[in-house]
């Protein structure tokens, strides 16, 4: 504790005064300038031992998750066109293929028109199938047949390859603390070891003759040492590994020896007490003997917390907190936690809010209480809770959400515009600095990486070009990535901008036909000739893209009204298209060149697509938006895009 001893005979009544009192901002700036930049120590850890550690580098997905199109329910894999007219009063009869596809079993028989294959939840989808009918909506129809009583849309109850995690996607950012959700994501990608930041070893010392450790009898005039336990716990909460070295009595030699030993064994030293300017306050007097530059600030314009002392001794921070517990913890959380978390490679800690507006209608099933995971973003009139659309089988739905909202069992929907209560997963949710909603591209990760390294949080929500434009018009994002081709003007993106939006050029992506190398129907042909060849072969199955995708516009122009086999198979990403072709569930589709190359597929160039950004003009001057625009124009980002197979605009 801080002490003001009574003067002894011969002592001068004049005592040292505080050095120049600094503002909070100046003291923190000086402290950080003396410590940073610095190398953050890292180490490799197996997945089971990485819990609670911060990632030292970005983690890139080495494969698609799921790695194949799979069923979301127990039922029958079918062609949706076969059951388009099915209903309770007009069932459609399908012949069973005589094969049961379970998890871990690769299907061997295709689903031909008028047939169905029994599949389990999580099982691969057979060739030819584009939907799954739940077993509850079927009925046996004699030996080897079923009656289907429910119509299906293409893709219903199907999770496409890469719909959860796409190959080449940045799964987790450096600085992310590994918890059970993150371990699930890493395991889903087959990653057994990750580089993590070694936890900072922080020595903790309490000072004072009057201190007694909890659990020991309290002698007269003594107090229990609360600071030691509180400070150690706060260090552990913020990325450090506290090493409590006990309470040292007011003996200068003993205290100096303890401080020297602590600095040898740790990366940082935190003391409490002995920081005032009384004759009995020793801690600050010892610091200048421990290393250079020594004291950085002694006395900060805080209430409480004025006696705070900040020092750096040969590269290691030394902090002397005020002795009173309230003052100690106030200054620790306000002044020391930002430095500790930065040294530990963690993002700044912020508080979370719990009321948010839901921007889109969320359908629900009557009779079941539903919990919808949401990501929190800042809108025009407060927090917006954007629901995850990846489904219950997606690892990222849980890991990337900030919390969840509840839909009552008696409701069949939550209307758009509802103000809902969001239950947070952690008490320290940070509303993102930059929100990007629209079409996803792995090139985005290359441009936003410098922002993440600068401490800015970026949230990217993939809803397609059209969905992104809608979010931008409603003010739910800063930028909407789009790649939409206008037939009338034969230009990209600009014709689709509404009032209040402006175009920011991004990069060019070569779109083309993907096929398995060696397929004579495609080798050596131009894209139009290859499609004509595919249309003449009834056994040649295509894989399409979803409505609203820029790629879908190119495909429909190329097909000219034709609807070949596989047309209604409509995954939502380039990675899922490549996976369908590579795994022989389809023979051709359209994707971008980098995805084709990563999947080892043949590629026939068709058109250079413009991947640009619709910027919400009213948000243009926000610091995070300006940081993104700077990163997009930087030579480093342009070079990274070029290496990845993109052509910067």
N, C-alpha and C positions, 0 to 999 in steps of 0.2 A: 504494500500500500504506500501511497505518497505520505511523507511525514514532514512535519515542521517542528523540529526538536527545540526544546528550550535551550537558550545559550548557556554555555558553561563559563566558569571563570576564565578570563583571558580570551574568550571568543569575541570576535568582532560582531557587532550587531548589523554590520553591512553584509548583505548576502547578494550573491550573483543574481542578476535580473535576467528575464527571458531575452533571448536574442530577438531580432526583428520579427514581429508577429506577421505571418503570411496569411493571405486569403486561402480558403480551401482549394480553389482552382490552381493558384500558383504553387502551393505546397505539393499538390498532386502532380502537377506538370514537372516540377523539378525532380521529384522522386522517380517518376517514370523515365525522364530523360537520362537519369543516372543509371537506369537498369536496362533500358531497351535501346536498340534491338539486341537480342540475345538468342542463342541457339536453344531450342527446346529439346531436352533429352528424350529419346524414344527407345523402345525395345520391342522385340517380337514376342507375342504371347499367343498360346493356343486359345481357341475359342472359349473353352471352359474356364480359363484363367483371366479372360479379358473383362469380365464383369466389373463395372464401376470405373473403368479406365477410359480416358479420352482418346479417340483415334488420332494418330499422328499424321495421317494422310488420307486423301479421298479414297473411297472404295468403289471400284468400277465393276459392274456386273460382268462376269466372264461368260454368261450364258443367259438364255431366256428363261423366265420363271412365269408360268409353267413352261417346260420345254416342249410341250405338244398341246394341241387342242384337246380339252378334257371335258368330261361330263360333270355338271354341278349337282346332279341328282341321280338316284336310282331310277332307271327307266329303260327306254328303248331309243337307240340312235336311229333317226329317220331322215328322210328328205322332207323338208317343210312343205314343198309344193305338193307332195302326195297327200297331206292331211289338211290342206287349205280349206276344204269344205266340211271338215269333221265337226260334229256337235253332239250334244246329248241325244238328240232325236235322230241323228243321221251319222252313225259311226262309220269310219273308214276301215276296211279290213286290209291288213298287211301280212305278208308271209314272213315268218321268222327264218333267219339265215342259218340257224342251227349252231350258232357260236355265242358264247357268253364271254364278254370282255370284262375282266376284273382289274383292279389296280395292279400295276406292274406287269400286265399282260398286253403284248402288242397284238392288235387285231390282224387277222389274216384274210378275212373275206370283206369285199366292198359291200356297201349298202346300195343296191340297185333300185331302180324305180319300182315301187310296190312292195319293197321289203323292209325289214327292220332287224336290228341287232340288240340283244339284251346287254346293257352296260351298267356298271356300278358307279357310284359317286367317285369321282377322281380318276376314272378309267379313260384311256385314250379314245378319241373319236375315230371310228373307222372311215376309210376313204368313201367318198360319196355322200356321207351324212353331213347335214348342216344344222341340226337341231336335235334335242332330246325331249321326248314326251315322258312325263312322270308316270311311274307305274300305277299311281292312283287313278289316272285318267285312261286306263286301258282295261281290257277284259279279255280273258282267253276265249278263243273262237275255234275250239276243236284242236286237234293235234297240229302244231306247227304254225299257228296263226293267232293274231290278236286283232281286236277291234279298238280303234282309237276314237275317243269321244271328245277330244279337245283340239282345236286348230292351233298351229304353232307359227311363229314368225321366224325367219332365218336367224340363227345364232341364239335362239332361246335355250336357256339352261346349258350354255356352252361357255367355257372360259378359253379364250384363244391363246395360243403360244405367245409369250411375252406380254400378255395383258396386265400382269402384275409387275414384273420387272423385265425391262428390255435389255438385251445384250448391248454392252457399251454404255449403259446408263450409269450415272453417278448415284449409287445406292445410298451411301452415307458420306457426309462431309467430314473433313478433318475437324477435330474439336468436338464431335458428337460423343457424348458419354454413352458407353455401351451398357445397355440394360437388357432385360429379357426380350424386349421387342426387337432390339437391334441384333441380338444373337440369333433370333429367329430369321431375320432377313439374311444375315451372313450364312447361316446354315442352309437356307433355301438356295443360295448361290453356290454351295459346295465349298465355301471358304473355311479352311481349318485353322488358319493362323492370320493374325492381323498385327500391324504395327501400331502400338499405342504409346502415348506419352507417359513416361515414367512419372509416377506420382511424386510431387515435391515433398522432400523430407523437411519438416518444419519443427525446429526445436522450440519448446514452450517452457518458459521459466517464470515462476511467480517470485516476488521479492518481499521480504518483511519478516521481522522477528515475531510478529503477532500472529502469523498464519499457522493454521493447523489443518491437516488433510482430512477430508470427510472420512468418517469411520473411526477416527481417534477421539479420545476424550478431550473435551474443550476445557483448557485451563483458564484460570481467571485472567481477564483483560485480553484474551485471545479471540480470534474470529476464524471461521472456516474459510479456506481458500476456495472461493467460488470462481475466480477468474481463470484459474488453470483449467478446470473442467469445461467452462463455457468456451474459452478460446480454442481449446483442443477440438471440441465438437464442431465449432464453426469452421475450423480449418479443414476437417474431414468432409464437411458438407460442400466445400468449395474447391475440391480437387486436390487437396494436400493430404499428407499422411503425418498426423501430429505425433511428436515424440515428447511426452510430458516428462520433464527432468526434475520436477519437484519444486518446492519452495526453498529459496536460498535466504539465509538470515542476512541482516545488515552488516556484512563483513566484506570489505572491499576486495581483499585477496581471494576469499572463497567465491565471491560473485564473478570476479574477473576470470578465475580458473574455469568456472562453470560456463561462462559465455564463450571462452576460447574453445573449450571442448565441444560445445554445441555447434559452433561454426565449422569445426573440423568434420563433424558427422552429419551435418544437415545442409540444405540449400538456402535456408532462411531461418531467422531467429526472431521470435516474438516474446517480449517480456511485458509484464504488467507491474506498475508501481516503480517508484524511484525516479520519476521523470521530472518532478518539480525542481525548483531551484533552492530548496532548503539544504542546510549543511549535511543532513542525514540522507539525502537522496543521491545514490551512488551510480545508478545505471548509466546515465548520460555522461558521467565523468570518465567512464571506462572506454566508451566507444572509440574515441580518437586514438586509443592505443591498439585497436584491433585491426586497422586497415584503412586504406584510402578509398574515397575521399572523406569518409567519416560522416558527420552530421550534415544532413541536407536541409532539414527544417526542424526547428524546435520552438514550438508555440504556433498554433494555428487558430484562426478566427472561427472557432466552433463553440457552440454551447449546447450540450456539454462537450468537453474534449479539448479545451485549450492547451493543456500540457503535452499533447501528443509530440513525440520525437521520432523523426524519420531519418534513417541513416543507411549508407551503403559502405560495406567494408570489403574491399577487394572483390567486388562484383556480387556480393551476397547482401540482400536487404536485411536490415536490423530495425525492428520496430519496438518502441517502448510505449505501451498504452498507459493511459491514466489508471490510477489504482482503483477508483470506485467502479464497481461493476457496470453501472449504467453508462458512465462515460467511456469505459473500456469497450463495451460492445457497440455503442453508437459509432465511435471512431473506427472500430475494426470493420464494421459492415459498410460504412460510408467511404472510408479512405483506403483500407487495406484489401478488402475483398476484390475490388477491380484489378489491383496489381497481382494478387494471388491467382485469380482466375486467368489473367493474361499469361502469367508465367506457366500456368498449368495447361495452357492451350485451350481454355474453355471460353465460350462466348460470355459477354456481360450478363449478369443476372438481373431480370426485371420481374415485376409483379404481373399477375394475370387478372383479367376481368371475366365476368361470368354471364353477362347479358349480351345477346347478339341477335341480329336479324337474319333470318333464313331467306336467301334471295330467290330460290327456285322451289317449286312444288315438289314435295317428297311423298311419293305414293307409299302406302303401307297396307298391311294385310289385316283385315278385321279379325278380332279375336286374339290377337297376339300383341303384347307389349313389345315395342321395337326400340332399340337403341341405335341411333345413327351417328357414326363417327364423323366429326367435322374438323375442318381447318379454319382457324380464325384469321381474318384479314380486316384491314381498315377500309371502310367505305365512306361515302359522302356524309352520312349521318351517324357514324359510329361503327361498332364492330359488326362484321358479317360472318356468319357461320356457314362455310361452304361445305356441303356434304360430300363424302367420299363416294365415288361411283364405281369402285373396283370390285365390290362384292365381298361376301363373307369368306371366301377362300384366299383373299389377297393378304399377304403378309404386310404390305405397305399400308393398307387401310388402317391398320392398328398402329403401326410404328410411326407413321407420318402425321397422324391426327393430333390435335391439341386436346381434344376431349370428345364428349358425346352428348347428344340430346335425346330426350325420351318422347316417343309418340305413344299415346294411350291406346290400350287394346280396343276401345270403342270407336277409334278414329280410323278412317281409311286413307287419310292423307294429312300432311301438314302443309297448309296453303303457303304460297309464296308471300313474303312480307311478314310472316309470323315472327314476333319477338319471342325468342325461346331462351330457356335457362340451359346453359352449357356446363356440364360437369367436367372439370379439367382433370387430365391425367397426372399432372404435376403442379405444384404451387408456383412454378417459375416459368410459365408459358410466355414466350416473347412474340408479340405481334410482329409479323415480318416487315422489314423495311421496304422491300420491293415485292410486288405481286405481279406475276405473269400468268395469264390465263389464255389458252388457245391451243394451237397445234404444237405438239412436242417434237423436238429434234435433239439428238445428242450434241449437236453444235452449241446448244444453249448452255450446256454444262461448261464448255470451254470459255464462254464469254462471262458467265457469272462466277467462275472460280476466283478471279481477283477480288470481287466484292465480298465473297465469303472470307477470304484471307484478311480483308480489311475490317472484319467484324460486322459486316452488314448481313442480315438474314434475308434470304431470297426464298419465296414460295412460288413454285411453278405447278399449275394445275392444268392437266391435259384434257381438253374438252373438244378439240377440233377447231378449225378455222372459224366456222360459223358460230359455234358456241362462244369462242373468244371475242368475236365482234359484239355479240349480245352482251357479254360481261363488261366490255369496254364502254358500250353505250350507257349501261346502267351505273357506271362509275365504280365497278367492283374490282378493278385492276388498274395497274399503271400502264401495262403494255399487253397487247394481244398479238401473238405470232400468227401470221396468216400466209397462205399460199393458194389463193383463189384466182383462177383464170376466167376472164370475161370474154365470151365468144364474139360479142358484137364489136368490141374495140380491139380484141386480140392482145390485151395487155393484162398484166397481173396486178391484183390487189387494189390499186388506186380507185377503180370504179366502185368498189364496195365500201369505201369510207363514208361514214355519216358525219353530220355536223358535230364539231367538237373533237374530231379525231384527225390526226395527221400521220403521214407515212414516214417511217424511219427505215431506209434500206438495210437489209440484213446480209444475206449471202445467197448464193446460187447452189442448187442441188440438182444433179443430173438424174432425171427420172428415166426409167426404162423397163424393158421386159426382163424378168428374171426367170431362169430355167435351170435345170440340172445340166451340168456340162456333159457333152457327148450326145445330147438329145438332137437327132438329125432333123427334127421338125423345126428347130430354131437356129442351130449352128449356121453362122455365116449369112443370115438373112437380116434385112432391115426390120425395124419394128412393125411397120404396116404389113410387110410380107410375112413376117412370123405370125401375126395375128390371123391373117388370111389362111395360113397353113393350119393353124390350130382350129379354126372354124370348120375346116373341111374334114377334120378327124373327130367323129363322135365320141371316141374314147379319151380325147384330150380334155382334161378338167382344168379350169382356171380357178383362181382365188381372187376375189374382188376386194374392194375397200368400202368402208361405211359411207352412207349418205352424209353430205356436208363436208367431206374431206376433199382437199384440193386435188388429190390423186384420183379420186372417183370421177371428177370432171374430165380429166385426161383419158381415163379408161373409156368412159361413155362416148367421147368423141371418136376414139379409135375404133370402137365396136360398131358405131353407126347404127344403133338400134338392135343389133344382134344380142341374143341372150343365151350364150353358150352354157354348157354344163359347168356348174360351179359359180355362176353369176351371183346367186343369192347368198353365197358364203362371204360374209362381209366383216372381217376382222378390222380392228381400229388402229393398226399400226403397221409400219413397214416391216418390223421384225416378225410379226405374226404371219405376214405374207411370205416372207423368206422361209420361215419355219415350215409352212404348209408345203412349199415346193421341195425343200430339202428333204422332208420326211415322206415324200411320195404321196401325200394326201391331195396334192394338186400338181399340175404339170407346168403351169406358168401363172404369172401375176405381174403386178407393177410395183416397183419399190425404188428407192434411191441407191445410187452406186455404192456408197460406203457400207450399207447394210448387205448388199449382194456380195461385196468383197469379204466381209466378215463371216458370211455364211458359206463361202466357197462355191457360190452359184455363178452360172453364166449370166452375162449382162449385155443387153442390146440397147444402146442409148436411144432415147426418143426426144426428150425436150429438157432444156435447162429451166428448172422451176425457180421462181423467185420466192424465197422465204424471207418475208419482211415483217415489220412490226407496226401495228396500229397503236399509236401513242395517244393517250388521253391528254389533250392539250392543257387542261386545267391542273394536271399533276406534273407537268413537264419540269417545273422548277424544284421539285422535291429533291433533296440531296441524293437519295438512293437512285432516283431516275437519272440524274446527272452523272452519277458514278457509273451506271450501266451504259449510258451513251458514250462516256469516255472510254470504258473498257471495250465497247464494240469497235471504236475507231482506233484503238491502240495497236501498234505494230505487233505486240506479243499475241493478242487475240487473233489478229488476222493471220499470223504465221501458224498458230495452232489450228485454226479452221482449215487452212490450206493443207496442212499435214494430214488432217482427218478426211480429206477428200472433198471439201467444200470450196467454193470460190467466193471470197468476200466481195460484196458489192463495191 
